[in-house]
């Protein structure tokens, strides 16, 4: 199980650095949108490798076809 973490560093001049870890794909933007709206203007945005990773989903579908002929 991955732990989702939001880390904020507030600098003396008022800048805020936000780091998101443990969230795969673009859903991190959904998580942080409301917070960023309250903080103010976003000056830069750097995507981490986790942004480009996609959650692994696995599905299996088995089909079995059998035909019998009459003797």
C-alpha positions as CSV (number, residue, x, y, z in Angstrom):
1,X,0.0,0.0,0.0
2,X,1.4,3.4,-1.0
3,X,1.2,6.3,1.3
4,X,0.0,9.5,-0.3
5,X,1.9,12.6,1.0
6,X,1.6,16.3,0.4
7,X,4.6,18.3,1.7
8,X,4.6,22.1,1.8
9,X,7.7,24.3,2.4
10,X,6.9,27.9,3.1
11,X,9.8,30.3,2.4
12,X,10.3,33.6,4.3
13,X,9.3,35.6,1.2
14,X,5.9,33.8,1.1
15,X,6.6,31.3,-1.7
16,X,5.3,27.9,-1.1
17,X,6.8,24.7,-2.5
18,X,4.4,21.8,-2.7
19,X,5.6,18.2,-3.3
20,X,3.2,15.3,-3.9
21,X,4.3,11.7,-3.5
22,X,2.5,8.4,-3.6
23,X,-0.2,9.4,-6.2
24,X,0.2,8.0,-9.7
25,X,-0.9,9.8,-12.9
26,X,-2.6,13.1,-13.2
27,X,-4.9,12.6,-10.3
28,X,-2.4,14.5,-8.1
29,X,-3.6,17.6,-9.8
30,X,-7.2,16.9,-8.7
31,X,-6.0,16.4,-5.1
32,X,-4.1,19.7,-5.0
33,X,-6.3,21.9,-7.1
34,X,-8.4,23.3,-4.1
35,X,-5.2,23.9,-2.0
36,X,-3.5,25.7,-4.9
37,X,-6.5,27.9,-5.5
38,X,-6.3,29.0,-1.8
39,X,-2.6,29.6,-1.9
40,X,-2.5,31.9,-4.8
41,X,-0.8,32.1,-8.2
42,X,1.1,29.0,-9.3
43,X,4.5,30.2,-10.7
44,X,5.8,26.9,-11.9
45,X,4.8,23.2,-12.0
46,X,7.3,20.4,-12.3
47,X,5.9,16.9,-12.9
48,X,7.7,14.0,-11.2
49,X,8.1,10.5,-12.7
50,X,5.1,9.4,-10.7
51,X,2.9,11.7,-12.8
52,X,3.9,9.8,-15.9
53,X,3.3,6.4,-14.3
54,X,-0.1,4.9,-14.7
55,X,-1.8,2.7,-12.2
56,X,-1.5,-1.0,-13.1
57,X,-4.7,-2.6,-13.9
58,X,-5.0,-6.2,-14.8
59,X,-7.9,-7.9,-16.4
60,X,-8.2,-11.4,-17.6
61,X,-10.8,-12.8,-20.0
62,X,-10.8,-16.4,-20.8
63,X,-12.8,-17.9,-23.6
64,X,-13.2,-21.6,-24.1
65,X,-14.7,-22.9,-27.3
66,X,-15.2,-26.6,-27.8
67,X,-17.0,-28.3,-30.6
68,X,-17.9,-31.9,-30.7
69,X,-18.9,-33.8,-33.8
70,X,-21.3,-36.6,-33.9
71,X,-19.9,-40.0,-34.7
